[in-house]
Amino acid sequence: MPTQITYVGHATVLAELDGTRLLTDPFLRSGLGPLRRHGPAPAAAASERIDAVLVSHLHRDHADLRSLRLLGGGTRLLVPAGTGRFFARRGFRDVEELVRGESRRVGGITVTAIETIHEAGRRSKAAAIGFFLSGSRTVYFAGDTDLFDGMRELRGVDLALLPIWGWGPSLGPGHLDPQRAARAAALIEPRVVVPIHWGTLYPRLLERLRPGPLSNPPRELATWMRKLAPQSELRTLAPGESTSLT
């Protein structure tokens, strides 16, 4: 059975592995505060069966409560250690905390929480996590992170979902930009890289800067990967597009 990845937009990815459907950091709305969604609405992500949702940390663009409620209060959530009470107090009934290095089974897939370098924010002091998915294929979902040496331990993963930007004209600490994402790919040596966390949420005023911050990050990533990680195939997906691994 092929592994299919759909880039829903921002940090939201639908990963279908071995018959199991996992959704990362769901953001399924048209906007968040002053940010507006660019590209198609993520209609399908909330309308079909989801076996588990993977939440990397509590920043509002990664743990959007209204989006999670669209999936239903009984949806299984795998969340960072120390955040379970946050979700339970808001009506979510099937919440499992993971410390870094801890695993859970979801269908035929093993989901393991792994290290990130990212401040979790004011909602919680719990450490942010990434996720490693292992079945007939392996997938790394970075969440939000900066570069760290432990990425070498993921070497040889089939697919790496690497964040390459944010929602404004510049990036703060704790994020990968195109160059650092290419350096991450050089450490991990994945078979395929799919860039995420770019070109989806932007303030309205940035629309006049097109194609600037909306489309430049994956182009810059391609340039840097040719220099630093030529062994990996880059597949850039627009929101709503899918790719498969066989």
Steps between C-alpha positions, in 0.01 A plus 500: 500500500660834400565771754312817404574846634262792450626848584187661644683825569723669760608216737199282422575179313279195447723192507349171385728208587404133491130583519545741795407868463690753711453878498771736625444835677157562348422850380180469298357851504512801268698716738650562843485853640659728238623201296304382198523172315640504148405212277206257509297423810602169663162336448595132490728490805212534748238301311653150502619252763805609699662235720704748704605863506861587578547835677858623525450796736245754616567799277166603356592424139586141605239427768193682369208402721231590248665279239535214748132528588412458134655154529291416809564496873556124494786514249816338631765765570871429552646806671816614681542398864352764728227614258237230555310702758483796261309287248292307754372823657380605155290191441737259324444153639777285348829673573835324542817681609840398363841588635787514254597145407162350594288312244137408440338261254237642265364227277802343336724803562740573785500872588801624697547844653840650425707805585445848364665835566206737539348709778153364579343840575282658767222240492730241657860454610494139374774412252402494134544169317529365148375161386658198332255265328610144435318237295583355161644850435641758741396866524648784707272792590710778648222726633683824574870470564843644446794290389641254757766230493256226600352516150783265401319222688221519240740429213345300217134582569281457191329840524581815696234770547717806567373848590665769290331827598223655710222752446683832458790665317758373751561211740570499871722250685394138519409464133657360185543728201580357154876486559468337842238259370746392232762451771246288687452292187878458478500359855195276454560388141132421435395341176242778447454847653161676501516862624225615737416808708519748213270696270172430680437755776592864441371843605287656230753780446761251381286408201640801316851352536427197286680292390750596777438326834212291364702306243872566545577258789467174302703648214774593743478154655551340159812709446646413838415131470685475170807625689461329838272197461503384137436141610138584595211556260308823560124488441331836550126472545246780487231485772260220409751308287614144576796279429560127546787274601495146367 
